Amino acid sequence: MHRFENRVAIVTGGVSGIGAAVVARLKREGAKVVVWDLSAAPDADLSEVLDLTDCDAVQRAADHAASKFGRIDVLVACAGITGPNGPTWTYPVADWKRVMDVNVNAVFYCNRAVVPHMQTGGYGRIVNIASVAGKEGNPNASAYSTSKAAVIGLTKSLGKELAQTEIRVNCVTPAAVRTPIFDQMSQQHIDFMLSKIPMGRFGTTDEVASLVCWLASDEAAFSTAAVFDCSGGRATY
């Protein structure tokens, strides 16, 4: 299957975790893949070592990708952090701001930068990675939960703005998936997340990537401004 033949895809956070699984699948299916991350991605067709919280740098990177490959067809925004675990009333303000900057502002910058190029090409697919925490709210993870709720709101707004074009904007809300992001969490919080999943296990990066790549493909023509769960039964709405 070569759903992405002649397509150019940008993946943020593509060096590890869900992002790396998405990169591998996109490449297997024929895409030219650009990775934006804090470290280099050796398997990418173009790897940009990039601070995604720098709006101007993101815009330059988008313009560079479009110039190099002639188009931008897909954006998958995977990059994110959890921040520390703890109650809201003692949550460090600096950590709150950092989580919002990486998980919300950077996603906005990336979406904002690629849309004009997609409009020029007359086609686009944007998939933002949120979390089931953005729908339900996890205790002792107020910054992360809030940031992922914001990604859902951004996705819905942008998707509706572009609904009468050929650009589709959706987000995926995974439950916990064992990736290096677990290193940022307490074991108590990891155990809590597992206890909420009816299947009794964490998701895999390949399971999330399969859903992401469907949304990034031509097949997802009638879905936009929507939220797709990948939660092992956890999601309740």
Number of C-alpha atoms within 10 A of each C-alpha: 7 11 17 22 14 13 19 23 27 28 25 27 25 30 24 19 20 24 26 23 19 28 30 17 18 28 18 15 16 16 23 22 26 27 29 29 22 17 16 16 21 10 16 21 15 18 23 19 13 18 16 27 20 14 17 13 14 23 18 12 22 25 18 14 23 17 12 11 15 13 23 30 28 30 26 29 25 25 24 23 19 22 21 19 19 16 12 14 8 7 17 14 11 8 14 19 13 17 22 22 19 20 28 23 20 22 27 22 18 25 24 16 19 25 23 14 21 22 16 11 15 13 18 28 26 30 28 28 27 31 27 25 23 22 19 15 17 18 14 16 20 23 29 27 21 21 26 27 22 21 24 24 17 20 28 18 14 21 22 15 14 17 16 9 14 16 23 30 30 27 28 25 24 25 25 24 22 16 13 11 15 15 11 12 16 13 11 9 17 15 10 13 18 18 14 17 18 12 13 12 16 18 20 18 19 18 15 23 22 15 16 26 23 13 25 26 19 16 11 15 13 9 15 23 21 17 23 18 20 22 24 17 13 21 18 9 7
